[in-house]
Amino acid sequence: MPTLTTKAQVTIPKRIRTILGVKPGDEVDFDVKNDTIILLKKKKLPIAKWKGFLGHGRTDKLMEELR
């Protein structure tokens, strides 16, 4: 049974991490319903993987080229 540390942290058991498919760096969320805590893996938006793909530039110039 995981124990709360002095920093209010707890280790998620490996079995649960495997079921949820969470890895270090993944974001999780918590919900409480009827005295039950629910751990949720936050989904990344598909667009997040494309962040910075086009490099650094001016958005207005890029939008004009695309039109």
PDB file of N, H, CA, C and O in Angstrom:
ATOM      1  N   MET A   1       0.851  -1.185   0.000  1.00  0.00           N
ATOM      2  CA  MET A   1       0.000   0.000   0.000  1.00  0.00           C
ATOM      3  C   MET A   1       0.888   1.235   0.000  1.00  0.00           C
ATOM      4  O   MET A   1       1.719   1.388   0.895  1.00  0.00           O
ATOM      5  N   PRO A   2       0.733   2.130  -0.990  1.00  0.00           N
ATOM      6  CA  PRO A   2       1.528   3.363  -1.028  1.00  0.00           C
ATOM      7  C   PRO A   2       1.248   4.244   0.190  1.00  0.00           C
ATOM      8  O   PRO A   2       0.135   4.278   0.716  1.00  0.00           O
ATOM      9  N   THR A   3       2.272   4.940   0.613  1.00  0.00           N
ATOM     10  H   THR A   3       3.176   4.913   0.186  1.00  0.00           H
ATOM     11  CA  THR A   3       2.172   5.824   1.771  1.00  0.00           C
ATOM     12  C   THR A   3       2.456   7.262   1.341  1.00  0.00           C
ATOM     13  O   THR A   3       3.358   7.510   0.541  1.00  0.00           O
ATOM     14  N   LEU A   4       1.696   8.191   1.868  1.00  0.00           N
ATOM     15  H   LEU A   4       0.964   7.989   2.518  1.00  0.00           H
ATOM     16  CA  LEU A   4       1.882   9.607   1.577  1.00  0.00           C
ATOM     17  C   LEU A   4       3.174  10.094   2.223  1.00  0.00           C
ATOM     18  O   LEU A   4       3.408   9.851   3.407  1.00  0.00           O
ATOM     19  N   THR A   5       4.025  10.792   1.439  1.00  0.00           N
ATOM     20  H   THR A   5       3.835  10.989   0.478  1.00  0.00           H
ATOM     21  CA  THR A   5       5.278  11.312   1.982  1.00  0.00           C
ATOM     22  C   THR A   5       5.034  12.654   2.673  1.00  0.00           C
ATOM     23  O   THR A   5       3.921  13.181   2.660  1.00  0.00           O
ATOM     24  N   THR A   6       6.082  13.188   3.270  1.00  0.00           N
ATOM     25  H   THR A   6       6.986  12.760   3.280  1.00  0.00           H
ATOM     26  CA  THR A   6       5.969  14.491   3.935  1.00  0.00           C
ATOM     27  C   THR A   6       5.716  15.612   2.924  1.00  0.00           C
ATOM     28  O   THR A   6       5.261  16.695   3.291  1.00  0.00           O
ATOM     29  N   LYS A   7       6.012  15.345   1.652  1.00  0.00           N
ATOM     30  H   LYS A   7       6.381  14.465   1.353  1.00  0.00           H
ATOM     31  CA  LYS A   7       5.746  16.332   0.595  1.00  0.00           C
ATOM     32  C   LYS A   7       4.398  16.076  -0.076  1.00  0.00           C
ATOM     33  O   LYS A   7       4.126  16.615  -1.148  1.00  0.00           O
ATOM     34  N   ALA A   8       3.559  15.262   0.545  1.00  0.00           N
ATOM     35  H   ALA A   8       3.780  14.824   1.417  1.00  0.00           H
ATOM     36  CA  ALA A   8       2.229  14.921   0.040  1.00  0.00           C
ATOM     37  C   ALA A   8       2.292  14.199  -1.305  1.00  0.00           C
ATOM     38  O   ALA A   8       1.411  14.367  -2.148  1.00  0.00           O
ATOM     39  N   GLN A   9       3.345  13.389  -1.502  1.00  0.00           N
ATOM     40  H   GLN A   9       4.061  13.252  -0.817  1.00  0.00           H
ATOM     41  CA  GLN A   9       3.501  12.624  -2.733  1.00  0.00           C
ATOM     42  C   GLN A   9       3.241  11.144  -2.453  1.00  0.00           C
ATOM     43  O   GLN A   9       3.405  10.661  -1.333  1.00  0.00           O
ATOM     44  N   VAL A  10       2.837  10.456  -3.493  1.00  0.00           N
ATOM     45  H   VAL A  10       2.704  10.849  -4.403  1.00  0.00           H
ATOM     46  CA  VAL A  10       2.604   9.025  -3.385  1.00  0.00           C
ATOM     47  C   VAL A  10       3.047   8.379  -4.702  1.00  0.00           C
ATOM     48  O   VAL A  10       2.888   8.971  -5.769  1.00  0.00           O
ATOM     49  N   THR A  11       3.597   7.174  -4.625  1.00  0.00           N
ATOM     50  H   THR A  11       3.725   6.692  -3.757  1.00  0.00           H
ATOM     51  CA  THR A  11       4.013   6.454  -5.824  1.00  0.00           C
ATOM     52  C   THR A  11       2.832   5.671  -6.370  1.00  0.00           C
ATOM     53  O   THR A  11       2.158   4.948  -5.637  1.00  0.00           O
ATOM     54  N   ILE A  12       2.590   5.824  -7.664  1.00  0.00           N
ATOM     55  H   ILE A  12       3.137   6.411  -8.260  1.00  0.00           H
ATOM     56  CA  ILE A  12       1.518   5.061  -8.307  1.00  0.00           C
ATOM     57  C   ILE A  12       2.053   3.651  -8.538  1.00  0.00           C
ATOM     58  O   ILE A  12       3.096   3.489  -9.171  1.00  0.00           O
ATOM     59  N   PRO A  13       1.366   2.637  -8.042  1.00  0.00           N
ATOM     60  CA  PRO A  13       1.851   1.267  -8.212  1.00  0.00           C
ATOM     61  C   PRO A  13       2.051   0.901  -9.683  1.00  0.00           C
ATOM     62  O   PRO A  13       1.318   1.364 -10.557  1.00  0.00           O
ATOM     63  N   LYS A  14       3.059   0.059  -9.938  1.00  0.00           N
ATOM     64  H   LYS A  14       3.654  -0.317  -9.228  1.00  0.00           H
ATOM     65  CA  LYS A  14       3.400  -0.315 -11.308  1.00  0.00           C
ATOM     66  C   LYS A  14       2.204  -0.892 -12.055  1.00  0.00           C
ATOM     67  O   LYS A  14       2.009  -0.586 -13.231  1.00  0.00           O
ATOM     68  N   ARG A  15       1.412  -1.708 -11.403  1.00  0.00           N
ATOM     69  H   ARG A  15       1.571  -1.957 -10.447  1.00  0.00           H
ATOM     70  CA  ARG A  15       0.246  -2.318 -12.045  1.00  0.00           C
ATOM     71  C   ARG A  15      -0.691  -1.244 -12.592  1.00  0.00           C
ATOM     72  O   ARG A  15      -1.205  -1.371 -13.704  1.00  0.00           O
ATOM     73  N   ILE A  16      -0.911  -0.196 -11.818  1.00  0.00           N
ATOM     74  H   ILE A  16      -0.494  -0.093 -10.915  1.00  0.00           H
ATOM     75  CA  ILE A  16      -1.795   0.899 -12.241  1.00  0.00           C
ATOM     76  C   ILE A  16      -1.144   1.700 -13.369  1.00  0.00           C
ATOM     77  O   ILE A  16      -1.808   2.054 -14.343  1.00  0.00           O
ATOM     78  N   ARG A  17       0.168   1.988 -13.237  1.00  0.00           N
ATOM     79  H   ARG A  17       0.707   1.700 -12.446  1.00  0.00           H
ATOM     80  CA  ARG A  17       0.875   2.718 -14.301  1.00  0.00           C
ATOM     81  C   ARG A  17       0.797   1.959 -15.621  1.00  0.00           C
ATOM     82  O   ARG A  17       0.618   2.558 -16.681  1.00  0.00           O
ATOM     83  N   THR A  18       0.933   0.645 -15.550  1.00  0.00           N
ATOM     84  H   THR A  18       1.079   0.158 -14.689  1.00  0.00           H
ATOM     85  CA  THR A  18       0.869  -0.177 -16.760  1.00  0.00           C
ATOM     86  C   THR A  18      -0.525  -0.136 -17.371  1.00  0.00           C
ATOM     87  O   THR A  18      -0.664   0.019 -18.584  1.00  0.00           O
ATOM     88  N   ILE A  19      -1.548  -0.271 -16.550  1.00  0.00           N
ATOM     89  H   ILE A  19      -1.435  -0.396 -15.565  1.00  0.00           H
ATOM     90  CA  ILE A  19      -2.930  -0.250 -17.049  1.00  0.00           C
ATOM     91  C   ILE A  19      -3.235   1.083 -17.729  1.00  0.00           C
ATOM     92  O   ILE A  19      -3.844   1.114 -18.799  1.00  0.00           O
ATOM     93  N   LEU A  20      -2.808   2.191 -17.102  1.00  0.00           N
ATOM     94  H   LEU A  20      -2.313   2.166 -16.234  1.00  0.00           H
ATOM     95  CA  LEU A  20      -3.074   3.521 -17.660  1.00  0.00           C
ATOM     96  C   LEU A  20      -2.104   3.886 -18.779  1.00  0.00           C
ATOM     97  O   LEU A  20      -2.381   4.776 -19.583  1.00  0.00           O
ATOM     98  N   GLY A  21      -0.975   3.200 -18.826  1.00  0.00           N
ATOM     99  H   GLY A  21      -0.750   2.477 -18.173  1.00  0.00           H
ATOM    100  CA  GLY A  21       0.030   3.529 -19.832  1.00  0.00           C
ATOM    101  C   GLY A  21       0.735   4.839 -19.549  1.00  0.00           C
ATOM    102  O   GLY A  21       1.115   5.553 -20.478  1.00  0.00           O
ATOM    103  N   VAL A  22       0.916   5.166 -18.269  1.00  0.00           N
ATOM    104  H   VAL A  22       0.608   4.586 -17.515  1.00  0.00           H
ATOM    105  CA  VAL A  22       1.592   6.418 -17.920  1.00  0.00           C
ATOM    106  C   VAL A  22       3.081   6.170 -17.705  1.00  0.00           C
ATOM    107  O   VAL A  22       3.502   5.131 -17.196  1.00  0.00           O
ATOM    108  N   LYS A  23       3.861   7.178 -18.118  1.00  0.00           N
ATOM    109  H   LYS A  23       3.518   8.022 -18.531  1.00  0.00           H
ATOM    110  CA  LYS A  23       5.307   7.122 -17.991  1.00  0.00           C
ATOM    111  C   LYS A  23       5.782   8.430 -17.364  1.00  0.00           C
ATOM    112  O   LYS A  23       5.026   9.400 -17.309  1.00  0.00           O
ATOM    113  N   PRO A  24       7.028   8.466 -16.890  1.00  0.00           N
ATOM    114  CA  PRO A  24       7.543   9.721 -16.340  1.00  0.00           C
ATOM    115  C   PRO A  24       7.363  10.855 -17.337  1.00  0.00           C
ATOM    116  O   PRO A  24       7.678  10.709 -18.518  1.00  0.00           O
ATOM    117  N   GLY A  25       6.861  11.973 -16.861  1.00  0.00           N
ATOM    118  H   GLY A  25       6.605  12.091 -15.902  1.00  0.00           H
ATOM    119  CA  GLY A  25       6.628  13.137 -17.702  1.00  0.00           C
ATOM    120  C   GLY A  25       5.191  13.260 -18.191  1.00  0.00           C
ATOM    121  O   GLY A  25       4.774  14.333 -18.627  1.00  0.00           O
ATOM    122  N   ASP A  26       4.425  12.158 -18.121  1.00  0.00           N
ATOM    123  H   ASP A  26       4.764  11.287 -17.767  1.00  0.00           H
ATOM    124  CA  ASP A  26       3.016  12.220 -18.509  1.00  0.00           C
ATOM    125  C   ASP A  26       2.232  13.008 -17.465  1.00  0.00           C
ATOM    126  O   ASP A  26       2.565  12.994 -16.279  1.00  0.00           O
ATOM    127  N   GLU A  27       1.199  13.686 -17.917  1.00  0.00           N
ATOM    128  H   GLU A  27       0.928  13.697 -18.879  1.00  0.00           H
ATOM    129  CA  GLU A  27       0.340  14.427 -16.992  1.00  0.00           C
ATOM    130  C   GLU A  27      -0.844  13.560 -16.591  1.00  0.00           C
ATOM    131  O   GLU A  27      -1.419  12.840 -17.408  1.00  0.00           O
ATOM    132  N   VAL A  28      -1.190  13.646 -15.319  1.00  0.00           N
ATOM    133  H   VAL A  28      -0.723  14.230 -14.656  1.00  0.00           H
ATOM    134  CA  VAL A  28      -2.351  12.924 -14.803  1.00  0.00           C
ATOM    135  C   VAL A  28      -3.274  13.915 -14.115  1.00  0.00           C
ATOM    136  O   VAL A  28      -2.868  15.027 -13.776  1.00  0.00           O
ATOM    137  N   ASP A  29      -4.506  13.506 -13.914  1.00  0.00           N
ATOM    138  H   ASP A  29      -4.835  12.603 -14.189  1.00  0.00           H
ATOM    139  CA  ASP A  29      -5.484  14.355 -13.248  1.00  0.00           C
ATOM    140  C   ASP A  29      -6.202  13.503 -12.220  1.00  0.00           C
ATOM    141  O   ASP A  29      -6.216  12.276 -12.326  1.00  0.00           O
ATOM    142  N   PHE A  30      -6.785  14.131 -11.247  1.00  0.00           N
ATOM    143  H   PHE A  30      -6.774  15.128 -11.161  1.00  0.00           H
ATOM    144  CA  PHE A  30      -7.519  13.438 -10.201  1.00  0.00           C
ATOM    145  C   PHE A  30      -8.950  13.943 -10.152  1.00  0.00           C
ATOM    146  O   PHE A  30      -9.221  15.117 -10.405  1.00  0.00           O
ATOM    147  N   ASP A  31      -9.854  13.043  -9.824  1.00  0.00           N
ATOM    148  H   ASP A  31      -9.634  12.089  -9.619  1.00  0.00           H
ATOM    149  CA  ASP A  31     -11.252  13.396  -9.636  1.00  0.00           C
ATOM    150  C   ASP A  31     -11.737  12.658  -8.395  1.00  0.00           C
ATOM    151  O   ASP A  31     -11.230  11.582  -8.079  1.00  0.00           O
ATOM    152  N   VAL A  32     -12.697  13.215  -7.701  1.00  0.00           N
ATOM    153  H   VAL A  32     -13.109  14.089  -7.958  1.00  0.00           H
ATOM    154  CA  VAL A  32     -13.255  12.573  -6.510  1.00  0.00           C
ATOM    155  C   VAL A  32     -14.749  12.406  -6.712  1.00  0.00           C
ATOM    156  O   VAL A  32     -15.460  13.365  -7.016  1.00  0.00           O
ATOM    157  N   LYS A  33     -15.220  11.170  -6.538  1.00  0.00           N
ATOM    158  H   LYS A  33     -14.643  10.391  -6.292  1.00  0.00           H
ATOM    159  CA  LYS A  33     -16.646  10.873  -6.632  1.00  0.00           C
ATOM    160  C   LYS A  33     -17.015   9.911  -5.510  1.00  0.00           C
ATOM    161  O   LYS A  33     -16.492   8.799  -5.432  1.00  0.00           O
ATOM    162  N   ASN A  34     -17.917  10.351  -4.649  1.00  0.00           N
ATOM    163  H   ASN A  34     -18.341  11.255  -4.713  1.00  0.00           H
ATOM    164  CA  ASN A  34     -18.407   9.511  -3.553  1.00  0.00           C
ATOM    165  C   ASN A  34     -17.282   8.872  -2.757  1.00  0.00           C
ATOM    166  O   ASN A  34     -17.245   7.651  -2.604  1.00  0.00           O
ATOM    167  N   ASP A  35     -16.368   9.685  -2.248  1.00  0.00           N
ATOM    168  H   ASP A  35     -16.399  10.677  -2.372  1.00  0.00           H
ATOM    169  CA  ASP A  35     -15.240   9.211  -1.431  1.00  0.00           C
ATOM    170  C   ASP A  35     -14.287   8.290  -2.182  1.00  0.00           C
ATOM    171  O   ASP A  35     -13.520   7.561  -1.555  1.00  0.00           O
ATOM    172  N   THR A  36     -14.320   8.308  -3.507  1.00  0.00           N
ATOM    173  H   THR A  36     -14.943   8.901  -4.016  1.00  0.00           H
ATOM    174  CA  THR A  36     -13.400   7.511  -4.314  1.00  0.00           C
ATOM    175  C   THR A  36     -12.558   8.452  -5.160  1.00  0.00           C
ATOM    176  O   THR A  36     -13.086   9.355  -5.808  1.00  0.00           O
ATOM    177  N   ILE A  37     -11.257   8.240  -5.152  1.00  0.00           N
ATOM    178  H   ILE A  37     -10.828   7.507  -4.625  1.00  0.00           H
ATOM    179  CA  ILE A  37     -10.352   9.055  -5.956  1.00  0.00           C
ATOM    180  C   ILE A  37     -10.131   8.350  -7.283  1.00  0.00           C
ATOM    181  O   ILE A  37      -9.831   7.157  -7.321  1.00  0.00           O
ATOM    182  N   ILE A  38     -10.280   9.087  -8.363  1.00  0.00           N
ATOM    183  H   ILE A  38     -10.524  10.056  -8.332  1.00  0.00           H
ATOM    184  CA  ILE A  38     -10.104   8.540  -9.700  1.00  0.00           C
ATOM    185  C   ILE A  38      -8.881   9.199 -10.325  1.00  0.00           C
ATOM    186  O   ILE A  38      -8.782  10.425 -10.385  1.00  0.00           O
ATOM    187  N   LEU A  39      -7.953   8.370 -10.790  1.00  0.00           N
ATOM    188  H   LEU A  39      -8.033   7.374 -10.742  1.00  0.00           H
ATOM    189  CA  LEU A  39      -6.742   8.843 -11.447  1.00  0.00           C
ATOM    190  C   LEU A  39      -6.941   8.738 -12.949  1.00  0.00           C
ATOM    191  O   LEU A  39      -7.274   7.672 -13.467  1.00  0.00           O
ATOM    192  N   LEU A  40      -6.734   9.850 -13.646  1.00  0.00           N
ATOM    193  H   LEU A  40      -6.463  10.716 -13.225  1.00  0.00           H
ATOM    194  CA  LEU A  40      -6.946   9.897 -15.092  1.00  0.00           C
ATOM    195  C   LEU A  40      -5.664  10.299 -15.794  1.00  0.00           C
ATOM    196  O   LEU A  40      -4.971  11.210 -15.342  1.00  0.00           O
ATOM    197  N   LYS A  41      -5.339   9.634 -16.891  1.00  0.00           N
ATOM    198  H   LYS A  41      -5.902   8.894 -17.259  1.00  0.00           H
ATOM    199  CA  LYS A  41      -4.218  10.046 -17.720  1.00  0.00           C
ATOM    200  C   LYS A  41      -4.722  11.159 -18.631  1.00  0.00           C
ATOM    201  O   LYS A  41      -5.696  10.985 -19.363  1.00  0.00           O
ATOM    202  N   LYS A  42      -4.046  12.305 -18.578  1.00  0.00           N
ATOM    203  H   LYS A  42      -3.254  12.447 -17.984  1.00  0.00           H
ATOM    204  CA  LYS A  42      -4.451  13.419 -19.434  1.00  0.00           C
ATOM    205  C   LYS A  42      -4.008  13.129 -20.854  1.00  0.00           C
ATOM    206  O   LYS A  42      -2.869  12.731 -21.096  1.00  0.00           O
ATOM    207  N   LYS A  43      -4.912  13.332 -21.779  1.00  0.00           N
ATOM    208  H   LYS A  43      -5.837  13.655 -21.582  1.00  0.00           H
ATOM    209  CA  LYS A  43      -4.610  13.093 -23.182  1.00  0.00           C
ATOM    210  C   LYS A  43      -3.961  14.328 -23.775  1.00  0.00           C
ATOM    211  O   LYS A  43      -4.369  15.459 -23.513  1.00  0.00           O
ATOM    212  N   LYS A  44      -2.934  14.079 -24.584  1.00  0.00           N
ATOM    213  H   LYS A  44      -2.602  13.160 -24.796  1.00  0.00           H
ATOM    214  CA  LYS A  44      -2.276  15.181 -25.274  1.00  0.00           C
ATOM    215  C   LYS A  44      -3.042  15.469 -26.548  1.00  0.00           C
ATOM    216  O   LYS A  44      -3.507  14.556 -27.230  1.00  0.00           O
ATOM    217  N   LEU A  45      -3.167  16.731 -26.855  1.00  0.00           N
ATOM    218  H   LEU A  45      -2.789  17.472 -26.300  1.00  0.00           H
ATOM    219  CA  LEU A  45      -3.828  17.111 -28.093  1.00  0.00           C
ATOM    220  C   LEU A  45      -2.958  16.696 -29.266  1.00  0.00           C
ATOM    221  O   LEU A  45      -1.745  16.903 -29.228  1.00  0.00           O
ATOM    222  N   PRO A  46      -3.538  16.122 -30.297  1.00  0.00           N
ATOM    223  CA  PRO A  46      -2.746  15.682 -31.438  1.00  0.00           C
ATOM    224  C   PRO A  46      -1.909  16.799 -32.055  1.00  0.00           C
ATOM    225  O   PRO A  46      -0.842  16.542 -32.612  1.00  0.00           O
ATOM    226  N   ILE A  47      -2.384  18.020 -31.957  1.00  0.00           N
ATOM    227  H   ILE A  47      -3.251  18.228 -31.504  1.00  0.00           H
ATOM    228  CA  ILE A  47      -1.650  19.138 -32.552  1.00  0.00           C
ATOM    229  C   ILE A  47      -0.362  19.437 -31.786  1.00  0.00           C
ATOM    230  O   ILE A  47       0.558  20.041 -32.338  1.00  0.00           O
ATOM    231  N   ALA A  48      -0.288  19.019 -30.516  1.00  0.00           N
ATOM    232  H   ALA A  48      -1.036  18.529 -30.068  1.00  0.00           H
ATOM    233  CA  ALA A  48       0.891  19.310 -29.704  1.00  0.00           C
ATOM    234  C   ALA A  48       2.151  18.700 -30.306  1.00  0.00           C
ATOM    235  O   ALA A  48       3.235  19.266 -30.163  1.00  0.00           O
ATOM    236  N   LYS A  49       2.028  17.552 -30.978  1.00  0.00           N
ATOM    237  H   LYS A  49       1.147  17.093 -31.094  1.00  0.00           H
ATOM    238  CA  LYS A  49       3.224  16.928 -31.552  1.00  0.00           C
ATOM    239  C   LYS A  49       3.785  17.726 -32.728  1.00  0.00           C
ATOM    240  O   LYS A  49       4.935  17.517 -33.114  1.00  0.00           O
ATOM    241  N   TRP A  50       3.002  18.629 -33.299  1.00  0.00           N
ATOM    242  H   TRP A  50       2.068  18.799 -32.985  1.00  0.00           H
ATOM    243  CA  TRP A  50       3.447  19.433 -34.432  1.00  0.00           C
ATOM    244  C   TRP A  50       3.987  20.797 -34.004  1.00  0.00           C
ATOM    245  O   TRP A  50       4.429  21.581 -34.844  1.00  0.00           O
ATOM    246  N   LYS A  51       3.952  21.079 -32.712  1.00  0.00           N
ATOM    247  H   LYS A  51       3.592  20.442 -32.030  1.00  0.00           H
ATOM    248  CA  LYS A  51       4.416  22.379 -32.224  1.00  0.00           C
ATOM    249  C   LYS A  51       5.861  22.614 -32.663  1.00  0.00           C
ATOM    250  O   LYS A  51       6.736  21.783 -32.417  1.00  0.00           O
ATOM    251  N   GLY A  52       6.098  23.736 -33.307  1.00  0.00           N
ATOM    252  H   GLY A  52       5.387  24.410 -33.507  1.00  0.00           H
ATOM    253  CA  GLY A  52       7.425  24.101 -33.768  1.00  0.00           C
ATOM    254  C   GLY A  52       7.836  23.444 -35.074  1.00  0.00           C
ATOM    255  O   GLY A  52       8.958  23.657 -35.532  1.00  0.00           O
ATOM    256  N   PHE A  53       6.974  22.660 -35.681  1.00  0.00           N
ATOM    257  H   PHE A  53       6.062  22.487 -35.309  1.00  0.00           H
ATOM    258  CA  PHE A  53       7.299  21.933 -36.905  1.00  0.00           C
ATOM    259  C   PHE A  53       7.699  22.864 -38.046  1.00  0.00           C
ATOM    260  O   PHE A  53       8.610  22.559 -38.815  1.00  0.00           O
ATOM    261  N   LEU A  54       7.027  23.973 -38.148  1.00  0.00           N
ATOM    262  H   LEU A  54       6.286  24.220 -37.523  1.00  0.00           H
ATOM    263  CA  LEU A  54       7.305  24.903 -39.238  1.00  0.00           C
ATOM    264  C   LEU A  54       8.439  25.865 -38.910  1.00  0.00           C
ATOM    265  O   LEU A  54       8.783  26.729 -39.717  1.00  0.00           O
ATOM    266  N   GLY A  55       9.004  25.714 -37.752  1.00  0.00           N
ATOM    267  H   GLY A  55       8.725  25.012 -37.097  1.00  0.00           H
ATOM    268  CA  GLY A  55      10.106  26.595 -37.371  1.00  0.00           C
ATOM    269  C   GLY A  55       9.591  27.916 -36.829  1.00  0.00           C
ATOM    270  O   GLY A  55       8.407  28.079 -36.533  1.00  0.00           O
ATOM    271  N   HIS A  56      10.498  28.829 -36.712  1.00  0.00           N
ATOM    272  H   HIS A  56      11.460  28.696 -36.952  1.00  0.00           H
ATOM    273  CA  HIS A  56      10.150  30.147 -36.179  1.00  0.00           C
ATOM    274  C   HIS A  56       9.944  31.102 -37.343  1.00  0.00           C
ATOM    275  O   HIS A  56      10.767  31.178 -38.255  1.00  0.00           O
ATOM    276  N   GLY A  57       8.883  31.797 -37.303  1.00  0.00           N
ATOM    277  H   GLY A  57       8.214  31.735 -36.562  1.00  0.00           H
ATOM    278  CA  GLY A  57       8.599  32.748 -38.364  1.00  0.00           C
ATOM    279  C   GLY A  57       7.374  33.553 -38.017  1.00  0.00           C
ATOM    280  O   GLY A  57       6.829  33.462 -36.917  1.00  0.00           O
ATOM    281  N   ARG A  58       6.965  34.321 -38.958  1.00  0.00           N
ATOM    282  H   ARG A  58       7.407  34.394 -39.852  1.00  0.00           H
ATOM    283  CA  ARG A  58       5.801  35.165 -38.726  1.00  0.00           C
ATOM    284  C   ARG A  58       4.554  34.437 -39.184  1.00  0.00           C
ATOM    285  O   ARG A  58       4.466  33.978 -40.323  1.00  0.00           O
ATOM    286  N   THR A  59       3.605  34.340 -38.294  1.00  0.00           N
ATOM    287  H   THR A  59       3.676  34.712 -37.369  1.00  0.00           H
ATOM    288  CA  THR A  59       2.365  33.644 -38.597  1.00  0.00           C
ATOM    289  C   THR A  59       1.594  34.330 -39.715  1.00  0.00           C
ATOM    290  O   THR A  59       1.029  33.659 -40.579  1.00  0.00           O
ATOM    291  N   ASP A  60       1.565  35.651 -39.709  1.00  0.00           N
ATOM    292  H   ASP A  60       2.024  36.196 -39.008  1.00  0.00           H
ATOM    293  CA  ASP A  60       0.797  36.358 -40.740  1.00  0.00           C
ATOM    294  C   ASP A  60       1.364  36.089 -42.132  1.00  0.00           C
ATOM    295  O   ASP A  60       0.602  35.959 -43.090  1.00  0.00           O
ATOM    296  N   LYS A  61       2.672  36.004 -42.256  1.00  0.00           N
ATOM    297  H   LYS A  61       3.290  36.109 -41.478  1.00  0.00           H
ATOM    298  CA  LYS A  61       3.289  35.719 -43.545  1.00  0.00           C
ATOM    299  C   LYS A  61       2.941  34.289 -43.990  1.00  0.00           C
ATOM    300  O   LYS A  61       2.609  34.063 -45.153  1.00  0.00           O
ATOM    301  N   LEU A  62       3.016  33.354 -43.083  1.00  0.00           N
ATOM    302  H   LEU A  62       3.285  33.538 -42.138  1.00  0.00           H
ATOM    303  CA  LEU A  62       2.689  31.965 -43.390  1.00  0.00           C
ATOM    304  C   LEU A  62       1.223  31.838 -43.804  1.00  0.00           C
ATOM    305  O   LEU A  62       0.917  31.151 -44.779  1.00  0.00           O
ATOM    306  N   MET A  63       0.322  32.485 -43.083  1.00  0.00           N
ATOM    307  H   MET A  63       0.570  33.042 -42.291  1.00  0.00           H
ATOM    308  CA  MET A  63      -1.094  32.420 -43.411  1.00  0.00           C
ATOM    309  C   MET A  63      -1.368  33.009 -44.795  1.00  0.00           C
ATOM    310  O   MET A  63      -2.195  32.487 -45.542  1.00  0.00           O
ATOM    311  N   GLU A  64      -0.679  34.089 -45.132  1.00  0.00           N
ATOM    312  H   GLU A  64      -0.007  34.514 -44.525  1.00  0.00           H
ATOM    313  CA  GLU A  64      -0.842  34.702 -46.454  1.00  0.00           C
ATOM    314  C   GLU A  64      -0.397  33.744 -47.549  1.00  0.00           C
ATOM    315  O   GLU A  64      -1.047  33.652 -48.591  1.00  0.00           O
ATOM    316  N   GLU A  65       0.704  33.031 -47.328  1.00  0.00           N
ATOM    317  H   GLU A  65       1.232  33.106 -46.483  1.00  0.00           H
ATOM    318  CA  GLU A  65       1.200  32.064 -48.310  1.00  0.00           C
ATOM    319  C   GLU A  65       0.249  30.895 -48.487  1.00  0.00           C
ATOM    320  O   GLU A  65       0.096  30.367 -49.588  1.00  0.00           O
ATOM    321  N   LEU A  66      -0.393  30.493 -47.392  1.00  0.00           N
ATOM    322  H   LEU A  66      -0.269  30.922 -46.497  1.00  0.00           H
ATOM    323  CA  LEU A  66      -1.319  29.364 -47.445  1.00  0.00           C
ATOM    324  C   LEU A  66      -2.635  29.724 -48.144  1.00  0.00           C
ATOM    325  O   LEU A  66      -3.328  28.837 -48.643  1.00  0.00           O
ATOM    326  N   ARG A  67      -2.975  30.976 -48.183  1.00  0.00           N
ATOM    327  H   ARG A  67      -2.412  31.696 -47.777  1.00  0.00           H
ATOM    328  CA  ARG A  67      -4.235  31.414 -48.810  1.00  0.00           C
ATOM    329  C   ARG A  67      -4.008  31.531 -50.249  1.00  0.00           C
ATOM    330  O   ARG A  67      -4.924  31.886 -50.992  1.00  0.00           O
TER     331      ARG A  67
END
